[in-house]
Amino acid sequence: MKQILTRFALTSVALALIAGCATGPSENDETKGWSAEKLFTEGKAEQSAGNYAKSIKLFEKLEARYPYGKYAQQSQLETAYDQYKDQEPLLALAAIDRFIKTNPAHPSMDYALYLKGLVNFNESQGFLSAVFKQDMSERDPKAARDAFDTFKQLVERFPDSKYAGDATARMGYLLGALANYELHVATYYYQRGAYLAAANRGKALLETYPNVRQTEQALAMMVMSYDKLGLNDLRDDTKRVLLKNYPNTTALSGDFMERGAWYLPF
């Protein structure tokens, strides 16, 4: 037993020494002895030059050597930005979430939310481009929804932030894209005879995305689906709402979906 404990103690010391060598500056590390301010300044310089990998390494060294203070906190955000620009969205989101969790009252919280929204917005580009191509069946709108929710949180919490205006504009863009996606799914169900699912998707659009341009089409989808289901009372009630708000609607014409008119610009 004594031998086992001795071996365990020696192993622990060895691991500690290895860890110390891994985290501390080596003899030939040019950053050895640099202050937190120096590391931060050089990291920003590499960032401005587009050398994101080098910038990340400098910010990581800063956090490891000086884990407390304003430079360490800000370096978390700078690292996230570098990862975002370096096409590493998952790492960027992880860094932002860590910053938000550990610094809930930080004065740069509005920027953290804005950056998180941008990362998800960028990740949603495949989904958004599919909206224009009218082929969204294999696209996942999760990133677009996450981006919308984050921008919404930013605008609600920090209405006077310098990022609020751009966040609001992006929210409007995402809202239209997500509403179009709901119409696409509803149409998919309708064309395959799943009329209840189509009606429910149209209803969900109205409840989730009020006051969007797709409201007219959602109401029409519900009218046609209820008609196919023989739910005449629901059909007539929904049709009255549709005609009251859109007296000149053409959304109930037989060839409406075939003409691709479900998909609206936004």
N, C-alpha and C positions, 0 to 999 in steps of 0.2 A: 504493500500500500504506500509506504514511504517513497519507493522508487517512482510509483505512478504519479504521486503528488509533485515530486521533484521534476519529473518530465513535463507535467502539465504547467508548472510554474515557468520552466525554461521556454516552453512553447509560447506561453502568453507574452513573455518578455520579447521573444523574437518577433512575434506578430506586431507588438507595439513599436518595436524599432523599425520594422518594415513600413508600418503605417506612417510613422514619423518621417521616414525618408520620402514616402510618396507624397505627403502633403506639404512638407517644408521645401523651401527653395534649395536647389542643389548648388554646388560650388560654381558651376559654369552657367547658372541662370542669371541672365542680365538684369532680371527684375529683383534680384536679391537686395534687400535693404530699402526697396521703394516704399514710400508712404502710401496710405490709402488714396490720398489725393492724386499722387503721381500715377498710380495704377489706373485710377478712374479717368484721368485726363488722357492717358495713352490709349485706353480702351475706346474712348470716344473718338480719338483721332483715327484709329483703325476702322471704326464704324463709319465715319464720314468718308473714308477712302474706299469703302465697300469691301474691306477685308474682314468679313464677319466672323470667320473661324478664329482669326487672331484676336479679334475683339472679345469674343466669347471666352477665350483662354485667359485673357487679362482680367476680365470681370470675375471669372471663377477663382482666380488667384486672390483677388481682392477679398472676396467673400470668405475664402478659406483662412486668410491671414488676419483679416480684420472683420470678424463676423458681426460686430455691433457698430451702430452709428449710421449716419445718413448715407455715406458712400456705399455701405453694404446693402442697404435697403434699395437705393436707386440702381445699384448694379443688377439686382434681380430683374427689374424692368428693362434695363438695357440689354441684358442677356436674352430676355424674351423677344425683344425687337430684333436682335441679331438673328435669332433662330427663325423668326417669321420671315425675314428677308433672305435667309439662307435655305428656304424651302424645307423647314423642319417644323410644321405646324403643331404636331403633337407635343414636341418638346416645348414649344412656345406657350401653348395652352397650359401645360403643367407648371411652367415657371410663373405664369400670370396668376394661376389659381393659388400657388404657394404664396405669392406676394399678397394677394387679397386676403388670404386666411391669416397670415402672420402680421399684416399691417392694416387692420380694418379702418383706422382713422388717418391713414397717410394722406398728405395734401395732394398727392398725385393719383388718388384713387380714380378720379374721372378719366385720366389718361389710361390707367390700367384697364378699365372697362372698355374704353374706346379701342385699345389695342386688341383686347380679346374679341370684340365685335369684328374688327378688321380681319383677324386671323380666320374666324369662322366665315366671314363674308367671302374671303378669298377662296376658302375651301368649298364654298357653295357654287363656284363659277361653273362647274360641270352641270349642276342642276339648272342654273340660270340659263345657260346656253341651250339646254334641252327645251326650255320653255319656248324659246323662239323657234326651235325646229319642230315643235309640237310633238315631241317624242320623249315622254317623261316616264314611261312605264317601268324602266329599270333604274331610275334616279331616286336617290334618297334625299328628301328635303331637310334632314335633321340639321345639317350645318346652317342652312338658311334660317331655320327656326331658332337655332341657338344664337345666331347673329342678331336676329330681330329682337329676341328677348334681352340680350345684353345691351343693345343700343337703347332699348326702351328703359332699362334700368338706369342707364347713364342719364338719359333725358329727364327722367322722373326725379332722380336723386340730385342731379347737378344741372338744373335748367339754365344756369348762367355760365356754364362751362364753355370754353372756346371750341370744344369738340361737339357741342350739342347740335349745332346747325347741320353739320355734315352727317351726324348720326341720324337726325330726323329725316334728311333726304334719303339716306340709305334705307331707313325703315319703310318709307313710302314705296321705294323700288321693290323691296323684299315682300311687302304686303301684296302688291300686284302679282308677283311671281308665285307666291304661295296660294293665292286665290285661284290663279290659273291652274295650278297643280290640282286643286280640289275639283275644279271643273273637268279636268282631264280624267281623273279617277271616276267621277260620276258618269261621264260619257262612256268610259270603258265598261262600267257595270250595266248601263242602259243598253248599250249595243249588244250585250251578251245575255240580255233578258233578266238581269238581276235588278229588277225595278225598285224593290224596297231598299236595297243598298244604295242605288242611285239617288233616291229621294232623300235618304238619310245623309248622304254626302252633300247634297245641295243644302239641306237644313244646317249641317255643320258649318258650311261656308258662311251662311248668313249669321250664325251665332259667333263664329270665331273671327271673321273679318267683316265687321259692319262698315257700311258706307264706302264700299269699293265698287269699281265699275262692273265687276262681275255679278253684282246682285241681281240684275235683270235676268241673266242667263241661269243663275241658280234657282230663281223662282220658276222659270220656264221648265227647267229640268224636273222640279218637283211636281209641277202641273202634269207634265207628260207621264211621269212615273206613276203618280196616283191614278191617272186615267187607265194606264195599263193594268194596274192592280185592282181596278174596279172600286176604288175608294173615292166615290163621287163627291161626298161632302168635303173631304180634304182637298180634292181637286178644285172644286168650285170656290172654296174659301181662298186658296192660294192664288187662283186665277184673278179673283177680285183684287187682291193685294197687288198683283203684277200689273193689271190694267190701270189701277188707280195711280200707281207711281210711274208707269211707263205706258201711257195711253196709245202711243204709236209703235208699240213693240212689234218686232217681226220674229221674235225668238220662238214663237210657237209654230212657225211655218214648217212644213214637212221636210224640207231639204236643208234646214238650218245647220244641223251638225255636219252634213255632208259638205257644206260650203266652208267648213272650218271656222265658222263665225263664233264658236265657243271661245276661241283664244283671242284675247284682247291685248292691245299694247298697254303699257302701264308706266 
